[in-house]
Amino acid sequence: MVDHMELSVESSGGGRPPPTPQISLVGLFLACMVAGGVQYGWALQLSLLTPYVQTLGIPHALTSVMWLCGPIAGLIVQPCVGLSSDKCSSPLGRRRPFILSGCIVISISVIIVGFSSDIGYALGDTKEDCKDYTGPRYRAAAAFILGFWLLDFSNNTVQGPARALMADLSGKHGPSAANAIFVSWMAIGNVLGYSSGSTDKWHEWFPALQTRACCEACANLKAAFLVAVVSTERLIKYSLVFRRR
């Protein structure tokens, strides 16, 4: 992985590596914060989404098919985005446009996932209260799957340039130190994400998120993902502020 990122850096600028940026170890630590935000969202996906989507009427076998978006997104998105960011000549920098655009799509996809029950209700799944209705909600499921796939593709859009940014900024500290910091942020994001997904109190903390289409389990999912998108946006903002690249 490190060798790939080093080659990615060297491939830009007409075959000549860009000047090695001078950044402190603290600055490098802060610039890698984006990894924590992305991993936080991924941990929430793993802990919350499979049980929830089955309440919408999707069979277990199709739920497994739905998760194919992860490896497919990694196979397609990261190489394409990585190559494009190496060649990018935007005034915003090589990595920043992709990280920012990925963050925007993450926000949209999280809203679609979190509000999928409300979307399905508005499109005519049922007019019954969620406490009484136990049948399938196929329109909600379709909105959920759309948001789910968008979320995985946008997460990969952010993660590829974020890893390249780490290699770009390693400078005198070396890619090993940068990789250690990046992985540490990923671990922090995992811990926070799984911890957030393990609680069922979100609907009590954010009661306004419950609707006729969205009961307790849905409100828990909705609140957790809204917190995730706010956290991810903040961490990405801090990462980009500390080093423009």
N, C-alpha and C positions, 0 to 999 in steps of 0.2 A: 504493500500500500504506500509506504514512504517513498520507495523507488519510483512508483507511478506518479506521485505528486511532484517529485523532483523533476521528472521528465516533463510533467505538465508545465512547470514554471519555465523550464529551459526552452520549451517549444514556442514561447511567445516572443513578440518583438523581432520577427524576422530571423529567428534562430539564435539570437543573442539573449542571454538571461538578463532580466531587469536588475537595476541596482539593488543590492541587499538592503532592505529597510532596517533602520536602527530603531529598535523598540525595546523597552525594558521588560523584564520578566513579569512585572505586575501588569504592564500594558498587554503583553501576550496572554496572560491569564484572563484579563477582561475581554480581549478580542475573541476568545474562544467560548464566551458565554452562550453564544447562539446554539452550541451543541446541546447544552442543558435544556433549552427551550424546545428544540425539535424532539429530543428524546423523551421529554415530559409528555408531549402529545402522543408519541408512539406508545408509551407505557399505558396511557389512558385507553388507547385503542385496544390493546391486548386485554386489559382488565375489564372493560365495560361493554364493548361493542358486540361481541358474539352472543352473550346472554340476552342483550337487549333486542338484537335484530330478530331473534327467534320469537319474541313476543309480537312481532309484526306479521307473523305467519310464514316466514321463510324456513323451509326444512333444513335440518342439520347438514345434509349433504350439500345443498346449495350454499350454505354458509361457508363451508370449506372452499368451495369454488370461488366465492367472493374474496377470500384471502389471497387468491392468486395475484391480486393486484400488487402486492408487495414485491415479490420477485420480478414480476413483469416491469414494474416501475423502475426497480433498481437496474434491470437489464437494459432498458431503453433510455430512461431519463438521465441517469448520472453520466454515462459516457457522452451523450449528446450535449448536455449542459456543460460538462467539463471541457469538451473540445471548443464549444462556442465561447465560453468564458476566457479560455486561453487566448482566443483571437479577438476578443472584444476590445474596442477602442473608444468606448463611451467616456464622456467627460466625468461621469460618476465613478469610473474605475472599471476594472475587469470583472470583479466578483460582485460588487455592490448591486448592479441592476438585477442580477439573477436572484440574489438573496432577498431583495426588496419585492420583486414580482412574486417569488415563491411565498413570501409572508402574506401578501395580499390574497393569494389564492387559498392559503391555509385558513385565513379569516373567513372567507366566503364558504369554504367547504365545511368548516366547523359549525357555522350557522345552519347550513343545510342539514347536517347530521343531527345537531341538537334539536332543531325544530321540525324534523321529518314527520313526527306525529301530527303536529299542527298543520303542516303542508298537506298531508294526506286527508286530514279532517276537512280542510278548506276545499279540497278537490273532490270531496264526496265519498270518502271511505265509509263513513257512518255519521249519523247525527246523534248517536247515543253518547252518554257520558262514558269516559274511559273506565270508570269504576263498574259499569254494567256491561260493557261490550267486550266480548272475549273472542270474536272472530278475527279472521285475517284482515290486514290493512295493506293491500297491495300497492296503493298509490304512495303511502308512507314508506313502504319498503323500497319502492323505486327511487324515491327522493333520497332515502338513506344510502342506498348503494351508489348513487351518483355522487353524493357528498363523500362517501367512503373512498371511492376511487380517486376523486379529486384530491382528497387529503393525502393519500399515499404518494401520488405523483408530485404534489407540491412539497411534501416533506423531502422527497428525493431531490427536488429542484434546489432546495435550500442546502441540504446536506453536502452535495457535491462541491459547490463553490465554497462552502464553509470549510471543508477539509483542505481545499486548495489554498484558501486564505491562510489557514494555519501554516502550511508549508511556505507560503510567500513571506510570512512575517517572522518565521523562526530565526532568521538572521544568525547572529553570533551564538545564540542559544542552541541552535541545531534542531533538526526535525524531530529528534528523539524526545527532547524536552517539550516541544510543541505538541507532539502526539500524546505524551503523558498527560499534559494539561487538558487536551481535547477529550481524552477518554475519561478523565476525572469528572469533567462536566457532564459527560454522558451518563456516568454512574449516578451523579447527583440528580439528574433529570429522571432516571429510572426509579430511584428511591422515592422521589416526590410524586411521580406519576402513579406508581402502584399504591402508595399510601393514600393518595387522593381517591383512587378508584375503589379502595377498600371500605370507605365510609359510606353509610347510607343516610347521612344527616344533611346532605346538601339541600334537600327540599325544605328542611326546617330553617336553614340559614337564609334561603332565598325563596320564600313562600310564593312570591309573585310569579314565579316561573311555572307553577301548576295551572293548568287550564282544563277545559272539558275533554280535550284530546290528549292531555299529558298529565298522568298521575305521578305518584311518588318516584317510581323507578325512572321514568322519563325525565322528571324534573331533576333528579340526581345527575343523570347523564348531561342534561342541558347545562346545569350550573357548572359541573366539573369542566366541560369543554369550553365554556365561556371564560372561566378562569384561566384555562390553558392558553387560549388565544391571546388574552391580555398579557400573560406572563411571557409568551413567546415573542410578542411584538416588543415588549420592553427589553428583553434580552438581546434581540436582534438589533434594536436601536442602540443599545450600549456597545455592542460589538462593533457596529459600523462607525460609531462616534470615535472610538478609541483608536481606530486606524482606518483612514480612507485608502482604499486600495482598488 
